[in-house]
Amino acid sequence: LRSHMVIHGDLHRDDRGATWRKAAERGVFVLEADTGLFYVWFEPAVAELVRTKMLHAHRDLIRQGPDLLGPEPDFDAVVRFARRLADSKGRHYSIGQLLMNQTVAAGIGNVYKSELLFMHDLNPWMPALLVDDATLKSIYTEARRLLIFNARPGPRETRKGSGPRGEFLRGEPKLWVYGRENHPCLSCGELIRVKRLGPTARGTWFCPRCQPRDWDEG
C-alpha cells in the first residue's frame, strides 16, 4: 500500500467499531489490524496498491533514496549523493530543498526539515553546497532518530520538556519552530518566522537570530 497525504489528506486510527470521524465516502483505504485497531485513509493525494514483486520497477519508488525508517542506511553514501546533487544544482539550491529531496533519503517532510535546520543552526535558504559533509551526515542521522522515535502514538516531539525527567509541562511546545510563527524562540527569545521556500513554496519555520543568513552570497 503506497499513499501520500500531502496537505489535505488524513490517516485516522481508531478502535474497531468506533464511529468514523469523517464521512465514509471520503475514505479510500480501510486497514483492520489483529489488535482490534483500524486505520482509514481519507482523501490521500496518492493511493495505490503495488504488488511486492513490482516494487523494484515502480516509476516513483525506484527514484527514492534509502528509507530512513527502514534498515540503517550507509550515511556516508547518503552524504556523497547529497554532495553530488548539491554541487550539480549550484548556489540557488538551498539546504531546505535538499532535505526535502526524497531521492537522497526518503522520510524527511516539512516538519522535520524546519526542525532539523533549527537544531543545526542552519538558515533554510543557505546554499546546500556550502554545508560540509560532517553536518550533512549529522542531519540525516538525526532525522532517522527523530523519525523512529516519533513512529509511536501521540504528537511529534523533537525536543525534551522542561520537567525534571524531560517531560513536557502543561502547554509546553513539543517542537522547536514548526507551527510557532510569532512565538518566541525557545533558545533565544526572538520571534519565530515563516516564509515560503523553493519552487514548491513550502512554508518554512525558522529563528532569524539562531539561523542567520551569514554566508557569502558570491
C-alpha positions as CSV (number, residue, x, y, z in Angstrom):
1,L,0.0,0.0,0.0
2,R,1.5,3.3,-1.1
3,S,-0.1,6.6,-0.1
4,H,0.8,10.2,0.3
5,M,-1.4,12.6,2.3
6,V,0.2,15.9,1.1
7,I,-1.7,18.7,2.9
8,H,-5.4,17.8,2.9
9,G,-5.4,14.0,3.4
10,D,-5.8,12.3,6.8
11,L,-5.0,8.9,8.3
12,H,-7.2,8.1,11.3
13,R,-6.6,5.3,13.8
14,D,-9.5,4.1,16.0
15,D,-10.7,1.1,17.9
16,R,-12.8,-1.4,15.9
17,G,-16.5,-0.3,16.0
18,A,-15.7,3.3,16.6
19,T,-17.6,5.9,14.6
20,W,-15.6,7.4,11.8
21,R,-14.7,11.0,12.2
22,K,-15.3,11.8,8.6
23,A,-17.9,10.9,6.1
24,A,-17.5,7.3,4.8
25,E,-17.5,8.3,1.1
26,R,-14.3,10.3,1.8
27,G,-12.5,7.2,2.8
28,V,-10.2,5.5,0.3
29,F,-8.5,2.6,2.2
30,V,-9.5,0.8,5.4
31,L,-7.0,-1.5,7.1
32,E,-8.0,-3.7,10.0
33,A,-5.4,-5.0,12.4
34,D,-5.4,-8.1,14.5
35,T,-5.0,-5.9,17.6
36,G,-8.6,-4.5,17.2
37,L,-7.5,-1.2,15.7
38,F,-8.5,0.0,12.3
39,Y,-6.9,2.6,10.0
40,V,-8.8,4.8,7.5
41,W,-7.1,6.9,4.8
42,F,-9.3,9.9,4.0
43,E,-8.7,11.7,0.7
44,P,-5.0,11.0,0.2
45,A,-3.4,12.7,-2.8
46,V,-1.8,9.3,-3.8
47,A,-3.3,5.9,-3.0
48,E,-2.4,2.7,-4.8
49,L,-1.7,-1.0,-4.2
50,V,1.5,-2.3,-5.6
51,R,2.5,-5.9,-5.9
52,T,5.6,-6.7,-3.8
53,K,7.4,-8.2,-6.8
54,M,6.8,-5.0,-8.8
55,L,8.2,-2.6,-6.2
56,H,11.6,-2.6,-7.9
57,A,10.1,-1.3,-11.1
58,H,7.7,1.3,-9.7
59,R,8.1,4.6,-11.5
60,D,8.3,6.7,-8.3
61,L,9.8,4.2,-5.8
62,I,12.9,3.4,-7.9
63,R,13.9,7.1,-7.7
64,Q,13.7,7.2,-3.9
65,G,16.7,7.2,-1.7
66,P,17.1,4.9,1.4
67,D,14.1,4.9,3.7
68,L,15.2,6.5,7.0
69,L,12.6,4.3,8.8
70,G,14.0,1.2,7.3
71,P,17.3,-0.6,7.9
72,E,20.0,1.8,8.9
73,P,21.4,3.2,5.6
74,D,25.0,3.9,4.7
75,F,25.0,7.5,5.8
76,D,28.4,8.1,4.1
77,A,26.8,7.1,0.8
78,V,23.8,9.3,1.5
79,V,26.1,12.3,2.1
80,R,28.1,11.5,-1.1
81,F,24.8,11.5,-3.2
82,A,23.7,14.7,-1.4
83,R,27.0,16.4,-2.2
84,R,26.9,15.5,-5.9
85,L,23.3,16.7,-6.1
86,A,24.0,20.0,-4.3
87,D,27.1,20.7,-6.4
88,S,25.2,20.0,-9.6
89,K,22.4,22.3,-8.7
90,G,24.6,25.3,-7.8
91,R,24.2,28.1,-5.3
92,H,20.4,28.6,-5.9
93,Y,19.7,25.2,-4.4
94,S,19.1,25.5,-0.7
95,I,19.7,23.1,2.2
96,G,16.0,23.3,2.8
97,Q,15.3,22.0,-0.7
98,L,17.9,19.3,-0.4
99,L,16.5,17.8,2.8
100,M,13.0,17.5,1.1
101,N,14.5,15.7,-1.9
102,Q,13.4,12.1,-1.4
103,T,16.0,10.8,-3.9
104,V,18.7,11.5,-1.3
105,A,16.9,9.9,1.6
106,A,13.2,9.2,2.0
107,G,11.2,10.3,5.0
108,I,12.1,14.0,5.8
109,G,8.9,16.1,5.4
110,N,8.2,19.7,6.0
111,V,8.0,19.4,9.8
112,Y,11.4,17.7,10.1
113,K,13.0,20.0,7.6
114,S,12.3,23.0,9.7
115,E,13.1,21.3,13.0
116,L,16.4,19.8,11.8
117,L,17.7,23.0,10.3
118,F,16.9,24.8,13.6
119,M,18.7,22.1,15.6
120,H,21.8,22.5,13.4
121,D,21.7,26.4,13.4
122,L,21.4,26.4,9.6
123,N,19.4,29.0,7.7
124,P,16.9,27.1,5.4
125,W,18.0,29.3,2.4
126,M,21.7,28.6,2.8
127,P,23.1,27.1,-0.5
128,A,23.3,23.3,0.1
129,L,26.8,23.2,-1.5
130,L,28.1,25.3,1.4
131,V,27.1,22.8,4.1
132,D,30.0,20.5,5.0
133,D,29.8,16.7,4.9
134,A,30.0,16.2,8.6
135,T,27.0,18.5,9.1
136,L,25.0,16.7,6.4
137,K,25.8,13.3,8.0
138,S,24.7,14.7,11.4
139,I,21.4,16.0,9.9
140,Y,20.5,12.7,8.2
141,T,21.5,10.7,11.2
142,E,19.4,12.9,13.5
143,A,16.5,12.7,11.0
144,R,16.4,8.9,11.3
145,R,16.5,9.1,15.1
146,L,13.6,11.5,15.2
147,L,11.5,9.6,12.6
148,I,11.9,6.3,14.5
149,F,11.2,8.0,17.9
150,N,8.0,9.5,16.5
151,A,6.7,6.4,14.9
152,R,4.7,5.8,18.1
153,P,1.2,7.1,19.1
154,G,1.0,10.7,20.1
155,P,2.1,14.1,18.9
156,R,5.5,14.5,17.3
157,E,8.4,15.6,19.5
158,T,11.7,17.0,18.5
159,R,12.8,18.4,21.9
160,K,12.6,17.4,25.5
161,G,10.3,19.0,28.0
162,S,11.5,21.1,30.9
163,G,10.2,18.7,33.6
164,P,12.7,17.0,35.9
165,R,12.6,13.8,33.8
166,G,12.4,15.6,30.4
167,E,8.6,15.5,30.5
168,F,6.5,18.3,29.0
169,L,4.7,20.7,31.3
170,R,1.2,21.8,30.5
171,G,1.0,23.7,27.3
172,E,4.8,23.4,26.6
173,P,5.7,23.2,22.9
174,K,6.9,19.8,21.7
175,L,8.5,21.2,18.6
176,W,11.2,23.9,18.3
177,V,9.9,26.1,15.5
178,Y,7.4,24.4,13.2
179,G,3.9,26.0,13.5
180,R,5.2,28.5,16.0
181,E,5.4,31.7,14.0
182,N,5.3,34.9,16.1
183,H,6.1,32.9,19.2
184,P,9.4,33.4,21.0
185,C,12.2,31.1,20.1
186,L,12.8,28.5,22.8
187,S,16.5,29.1,22.6
188,C,17.0,32.9,22.2
189,G,13.6,34.5,22.6
190,E,13.5,36.0,19.1
191,L,10.1,35.7,17.3
192,I,9.9,32.7,15.0
193,R,9.1,33.5,11.4
194,V,7.7,31.5,8.5
195,K,8.4,32.0,4.8
196,R,7.9,30.1,1.6
197,L,10.9,28.2,0.3
198,G,11.7,26.8,-3.2
199,P,9.7,26.1,-6.3
200,T,7.0,24.3,-4.3
201,A,6.7,27.2,-1.9
202,R,6.5,25.1,1.2
203,G,6.1,27.0,4.5
204,T,9.4,27.0,6.4
205,W,9.7,28.0,10.0
206,F,13.0,29.4,11.4
207,C,14.5,31.7,14.0
208,P,16.2,34.7,12.3
209,R,18.7,35.0,15.2
210,C,19.7,31.4,15.7
211,Q,19.7,30.7,11.9
212,P,21.1,33.9,10.4
213,R,22.0,34.5,6.7
214,D,25.7,34.5,7.4
215,W,27.2,33.2,4.2
216,D,28.9,35.0,1.3
217,E,26.4,35.4,-1.5
218,G,29.2,35.2,-4.0
